[in-house]
């Protein structure tokens, strides 16, 4: 099975320290720009701890706190502990870290497409253990390629819809390029 510890180490390598980009919507909670640290947005902090963080709390976010948030807000939502292929699990994990839990429906849609039928219900609910069994039964390299290609096209769509986000495009593409399929 995939390892959360390996996935989060990969994520920490890609994520920097504290930033407070006023053009990044994830830095805001209730209209206040708070920031992001270790790849954890103020919104993710709020969703996990059920309290709005201060800028100081975001600046002081520890690796242990970030791991709790990554596990609860993202890894568990993709049933990462039940996905057999590490590279597939890590790419699924990055999907929802980068774009939120709404990407779960796209992950399910891509699994249906790889299977050639609509078995998984298209919704934003977390992936279940039963869903993970279905995903594990897919050709893992083809499913990974579908995820990867979709994500690349998604970035282009974001920039097309919001041209100011072009400044993030190269970074998003570089991060995606670090994900390679390993059987």
Rosetta blueprint (number, residue, H / E / L):
1 X L
2 X L
3 X L
4 X H
5 X H
6 X H
7 X H
8 X H
9 X H
10 X H
11 X H
12 X H
13 X H
14 X H
15 X L
16 X L
17 X L
18 X L
19 X E
20 X L
21 X L
22 X L
23 X L
24 X L
25 X H
26 X H
27 X H
28 X E
29 X E
30 X L
31 X L
32 X E
33 X E
34 X L
35 X L
36 X E
37 X E
38 X L
39 X L
40 X E
41 X E
42 X H
43 X H
44 X H
45 X H
46 X H
47 X H
48 X H
49 X H
50 X L
51 X L
52 X L
53 X L
54 X L
55 X H
56 X H
57 X H
58 X H
59 X H
60 X L
61 X L
62 X L
63 X H
64 X H
65 X H
66 X H
67 X H
68 X H
69 X H
70 X H
71 X H
72 X H
73 X H
74 X H
75 X H
76 X H
77 X H
78 X H
79 X L
80 X H
81 X H
82 X H
83 X L
84 X L
85 X L
86 X H
87 X H
88 X H
89 X H
90 X H
91 X H
92 X H
93 X H
94 X H
95 X H
96 X H
97 X H
98 X H
99 X H
100 X L
101 X L
102 X L
103 X H
104 X H
105 X H
106 X H
107 X H
108 X H
109 X H
110 X H
111 X H
112 X H
113 X H
114 X H
115 X H
116 X L
117 X L
118 X L
119 X L
120 X L
121 X L
122 X L
123 X L
124 X L
125 X L
126 X L
127 X L
128 X L
129 X H
130 X H
131 X H
132 X H
133 X H
134 X H
135 X H
136 X H
137 X L
138 X L
139 X L
140 X H
141 X H
142 X H
143 X H
144 X H
145 X H
146 X H
147 X H
148 X H
149 X H
150 X H
151 X H
152 X H
153 X H
154 X H
155 X H
156 X H
157 X H
158 X H
159 X H
160 X H
161 X H
162 X L
163 X H
164 X H
165 X H
166 X H
167 X H
168 X H
169 X H
170 X H
171 X H
172 X H
173 X H
174 X H
175 X H
176 X H
177 X H
178 X L
179 X L
180 X L
181 X L
182 X L
183 X L
